[in-house]
């Protein structure tokens, strides 16, 4: 990704223990419920972003 790109994380199921790095607003070990909207419109602070999820499925959208 490019620095400054908008990235949205949209849970497709309930998410257990999501962690992110390289974003303006980090998620650190939290659980997200299906329909959770606080993961949208984040900003990449690095060309290398990281998302880990212990359990669940998440759609990641990178805006051009």
Steps between C-alpha positions, in 0.01 A plus 500: 500500500600864477540726802183704541268249332165442665445143618184352644472179704148358482417195712316231304460296821573572864876564532706378797826675594573730205834683494621757247828682435583779258163675538413842639254334741631167628287210620675310776352168606137601483198304384275639227141402444348452157374843392764689704574830323802635690737314265408708196690790345834442674821643351823316412805653668736247340530317169503178703184454701424201720168346602470186711179331609482207740156392380250632249489652154561860400472680167787746444431780253785721376382816326708624209 
